[in-house]
């Protein structure tokens, strides 16, 4: 099928201009797509840096807690379960470490004996970190809980107290306040809508910034989100991340915003299950907004330039082609009717030569 061009000279001129503009539109759209990818990579790198930095700080804090509890476990008053001396010691340590909620000494049944803060004697063997410290005889991490005295979210650790014969005589436990992470994240320069969370090993939110109506502290993440933190989609299916420290996932959050998540898992022992997970989620709409703004700006500039080009082509085409050609057509009609004195009046450029040849014929 033969492609038919318009019969109008003016329309053909406009088609020539549009044909020149089309490749520029394609280049701008392609550049916009490349900018999107660049913004996504930069945002991902930024979230990896933030998530990794906060997780590294927590790893250092956890190591410090382990060193503190293991040192206390070697003291004679702790191994001897001296309630008065231990309570005074713990009270002094809490003054030096305000981020600790409390430090307590338990007997092997989980009964609280000594504490750095006023407390009601109770049994806390049901808590994960205490039970693990007794059963595994090693430094153990707990889960999200609200401090019985401080009434603020805390995360706890425990360490077995062994005598010189290697017999378990007690358990040391301490809790850490989680409010420090809010101040840390407020200092970061992340896109609007970015979400930061710290989860325990069951997926319960211990920290959420900003806190949402459907994602309050102490509530678990959705089963799908929890799965995504431990799996990456591969051609072979779902690959567990238990042996890795960092995970990537894209999913719809509970506030109906789709985000790209970077998650970092912390472990007490290599190859062991994570005891804490840090996540940073960046909304995809915010990631590409900057690139889209640049693309739209370029398209607007191109549209303005195109309109100017079309207007200029219209004026030049009208004066340089349409009007002269009409004059030549009118002159031809006059000559045909017998008026041999008729002339086009054209005296410039190529159309003048064309007109002279026309009259000669």
C-alpha positions in Angstrom: 0.0 0.0 0.0 1.5 3.3 -1.0 1.7 6.0 1.6 -0.1 9.1 0.6 1.3 12.5 1.6 -0.9 15.5 2.0 -1.4 17.6 -1.1 -0.8 20.8 0.8 2.7 22.3 0.8 2.2 23.7 4.2 1.1 20.4 5.6 4.2 18.7 4.1 6.4 21.3 5.7 4.8 20.6 9.1 5.4 16.8 8.6 9.0 17.5 7.9 9.3 19.4 11.2 7.5 16.7 13.2 9.7 14.1 11.7 12.7 16.0 13.1 11.0 16.3 16.5 10.1 12.7 16.9 13.7 11.4 17.4 14.2 14.0 20.1 11.1 12.9 21.9 12.4 9.3 21.8 15.8 10.4 23.2 14.1 12.4 26.0 11.9 9.4 27.0 14.9 7.0 26.8 16.9 9.5 28.9 14.1 9.7 31.4 14.0 5.9 31.8 17.8 5.9 32.4 17.3 8.7 35.0 14.7 6.5 36.7 17.1 3.6 36.9 19.9 5.9 38.2 17.6 7.4 40.9 16.6 3.9 41.9 20.2 2.8 42.2 21.1 5.9 44.2 18.1 5.5 46.5 18.9 1.8 47.0 22.5 2.6 47.8 21.4 5.3 50.3 19.0 2.9 52.0 21.6 0.2 52.2 24.0 2.7 53.8 21.4 3.8 56.4 20.2 0.3 57.1 23.7 -1.1 57.3 24.9 1.8 59.6 22.1 1.4 62.1 22.5 -2.4 62.1 26.2 -2.1 62.7 25.5 0.2 65.6 23.2 -2.3 67.1 25.8 -5.1 66.6 28.3 -2.9 68.5 25.7 -2.3 71.2 24.9 -6.1 71.4 28.6 -6.8 71.7 28.9 -4.3 74.5 25.9 -5.8 76.4 27.5 -9.3 76.0 30.8 -8.0 77.4 29.0 -6.2 80.3 27.0 -9.3 81.3 29.9 -11.7 80.9 32.1 -9.5 83.1 29.4 -9.2 85.7 28.9 -13.0 85.7 32.6 -13.4 86.8 32.1 -11.2 89.9 32.0 -13.1 93.3 29.0 -11.2 94.5 27.0 -12.2 91.4 28.1 -15.8 91.5 27.3 -15.8 95.2 23.8 -14.3 94.5 24.5 -11.5 97.0 21.2 -9.5 96.6 22.3 -6.3 98.4 25.7 -5.9 96.7 24.3 -6.8 93.3 21.4 -4.3 93.6 23.8 -1.5 94.5 26.2 -2.5 91.7 23.4 -2.6 89.1 22.0 0.7 90.2 25.4 2.4 89.7 25.7 0.8 86.3 22.3 2.1 85.2 23.3 5.6 86.1 26.3 5.2 83.7 24.3 3.5 81.0 20.9 5.4 80.7 19.9 3.4 77.6 19.5 0.3 79.7 16.1 -0.2 81.1 17.2 -2.4 84.0 19.7 -5.1 85.0 18.5 -8.0 87.1 19.9 -11.2 88.6 17.7 -14.3 88.6 18.0 -17.7 90.1 18.0 -20.8 88.0 14.2 -21.0 88.2 13.8 -17.5 86.8 12.9 -15.7 90.0 14.2 -12.1 90.2 16.6 -11.7 93.1 18.4 -8.4 92.6 17.6 -5.4 90.4 19.1 -2.0 89.6 15.6 -0.4 89.8 12.7 -0.9 92.2 10.8 -4.0 91.2 8.2 -6.5 92.2 9.6 -10.0 92.7 8.3 -12.2 89.9 9.3 -15.1 87.8 10.3 -14.4 84.2 11.4 -17.8 83.1 8.7 -17.7 80.4 10.7 -14.9 78.5 12.7 -16.2 75.6 16.0 -14.7 76.4 15.9 -16.1 80.0 14.8 -19.6 78.9 17.5 -19.7 76.1 20.2 -18.6 78.5 19.3 -21.4 80.9 18.8 -24.1 78.3 21.7 -23.2 76.0 24.1 -21.8 78.6 25.0 -19.0 76.3 24.4 -15.3 75.7 20.8 -15.0 74.4 18.5 -12.4 72.9 14.9 -11.9 73.6 11.9 -10.4 71.9 9.8 -7.2 71.9 8.4 -6.4 75.3 7.2 -3.4 77.3 9.3 -2.7 80.4 7.4 -3.6 83.6 8.9 -0.6 85.3 9.8 1.9 82.5 6.6 1.1 80.5 8.5 1.8 77.3 9.4 -0.7 74.5 12.6 -2.6 75.3 14.7 -5.5 74.0 16.4 -7.8 76.4 19.4 -10.0 76.6 20.4 -12.7 79.1 23.7 -14.4 80.1 24.2 -17.6 82.3 26.0 -17.2 85.5 28.3 -20.2 86.1 30.4 -21.0 89.2 34.0 -22.1 89.0 32.9 -25.7 88.6 30.8 -24.9 85.5 27.5 -25.3 87.3 24.7 -22.9 86.5 23.9 -20.8 89.6 21.9 -17.9 88.1 21.0 -15.7 85.1 21.8 -12.1 84.4 19.4 -10.1 82.2 19.3 -6.6 81.0 16.9 -4.6 78.7 17.7 -1.8 76.2 15.4 1.1 75.5 14.6 1.4 71.8 13.8 5.1 71.6 17.4 5.9 70.5 16.7 4.8 66.9 14.1 7.5 66.3 16.7 10.2 66.9 19.2 8.3 64.7 16.7 8.1 61.8 15.6 11.7 62.1 19.2 12.7 61.2 19.2 10.8 57.9 18.4 12.5 54.6 16.0 10.1 53.0 13.1 10.7 50.5 9.7 11.7 52.0 7.6 8.6 52.8 10.6 6.5 53.7 9.8 3.9 56.5 12.3 2.5 59.0 11.4 -0.5 61.2 13.2 -2.8 63.7 11.6 -6.2 64.1 12.2 -9.0 66.5 12.6 -12.6 65.5 8.8 -13.1 65.2 8.2 -10.1 63.0 6.8 -7.8 65.7 7.5 -4.1 65.2 9.7 -2.8 68.0 10.5 0.5 66.2 8.5 2.1 63.4 9.3 5.5 62.0 7.0 7.1 61.2 4.3 5.1 63.0 1.2 4.4 60.9 -2.4 3.7 61.7 -2.1 0.1 60.5 1.5 -0.4 61.6 1.8 0.4 65.3 4.6 -0.6 67.7 4.0 -4.0 69.1 2.0 -5.3 66.1 3.4 -7.9 63.6 4.1 -7.2 60.0 1.9 -9.0 57.5 2.8 -12.6 56.7 3.7 -11.7 53.1 6.1 -8.9 54.2 7.7 -11.3 56.7 8.3 -13.8 54.0 9.8 -11.2 51.7 12.3 -10.3 54.4 13.6 -13.9 54.3 13.3 -14.7 50.6 14.3 -13.3 47.2 12.5 -14.2 44.0 14.8 -16.2 41.7 14.2 -18.4 38.6 14.3 -21.4 40.9 11.7 -20.0 43.3 12.3 -18.6 46.8 15.8 -18.6 48.1 16.2 -18.4 51.9 18.2 -15.5 53.2 19.1 -17.2 56.5 22.7 -17.5 55.4 22.9 -13.9 54.2 22.8 -10.6 56.1 21.0 -8.4 53.6 17.7 -8.8 51.7 15.9 -6.9 49.0 12.2 -6.9 48.4 9.4 -4.9 46.6 5.9 -5.1 48.1 2.8 -3.1 48.9 3.0 -1.7 52.4 0.1 -1.5 54.8 -0.4 2.2 54.0 -1.1 1.1 50.4 2.2 2.5 49.2 4.6 0.3 47.2 8.1 0.4 48.6 11.5 -1.0 47.9 12.8 -2.6 51.1 16.4 -3.2 52.2 16.5 -5.5 55.3 19.5 -6.4 57.4 19.4 -9.4 59.7 21.4 -9.6 63.0 22.6 -12.8 64.4 24.4 -13.7 67.7 26.2 -16.6 66.0 27.1 -17.2 62.3 24.6 -19.4 60.7 22.1 -19.0 63.5 18.6 -17.5 63.2 18.3 -13.7 63.3 17.4 -12.1 66.6 16.6 -8.6 65.1 15.9 -7.3 61.6 16.4 -3.7 60.4 14.4 -2.6 57.4 14.4 0.7 55.4 11.6 1.1 52.8 11.6 3.8 50.1 8.4 4.5 48.2 8.8 3.8 44.5 6.8 6.9 43.6 9.3 9.1 45.5 12.3 7.4 43.9 11.2 8.1 40.3 9.6 11.5 41.0 12.8 13.4 40.5 13.6 11.7 37.2 10.1 12.1 36.0 10.2 15.9 36.9 13.4 16.2 34.7 11.8 14.3 31.8 8.6 16.4 32.0 10.7 19.6 32.1 12.6 18.5 29.0 9.3 17.6 27.2 7.9 21.0 28.0 11.0 22.7 26.6 10.8 20.6 23.5 7.1 21.4 23.1 7.7 25.1 23.3 10.6 24.8 20.9 8.4 22.7 18.6 5.6 25.2 18.6 8.0 28.0 17.8 9.4 25.9 15.0 6.0 25.1 13.6 5.0 28.8 13.8 8.2 29.9 12.1 7.8 27.2 9.4 4.2 28.3 8.9 5.2 31.9 8.4 8.3 31.2 6.3 6.4 28.6 4.3 3.5 30.9 3.7 5.7 33.8 2.5 8.4 31.7 0.8 6.4 28.9 -0.8 2.7 29.1 -0.6 2.2 32.7 -1.7 4.8 32.5 -4.6 3.3 29.2 -5.8 -0.2 30.7 -5.8 1.1 33.7 -7.8 2.7 31.3 -10.3 -0.7 29.4 -10.5 -2.6 32.6 -11.1 -0.1 33.8 -13.7 -0.5 30.4 -15.5 -4.2 30.9 -15.6 -3.8 34.4 -17.0 -1.4 33.2 -19.7 -3.8 30.4 -20.6 -6.6 33.0 -21.0 -4.4 34.9 -23.5 -2.9 37.6 -21.3 0.7 37.4 -22.5 1.7 40.4 -20.3 1.0 38.5 -17.1 4.0 38.2 -14.7 4.5 36.6 -11.3 6.5 39.5 -9.9 8.9 37.0 -8.2 12.4 38.3 -8.1 14.2 36.2 -5.5 15.8 32.8 -4.9 14.9 29.5 -6.6 11.2 30.3 -7.1 12.3 33.4 -9.2 14.3 31.1 -11.5 11.4 28.6 -11.6 9.0 31.5 -12.4 11.2 32.7 -15.3 11.4 29.2 -16.8 7.6 29.0 -16.4 7.1 32.2 -18.4 9.6 31.2 -21.0 7.6 28.0 -21.7 
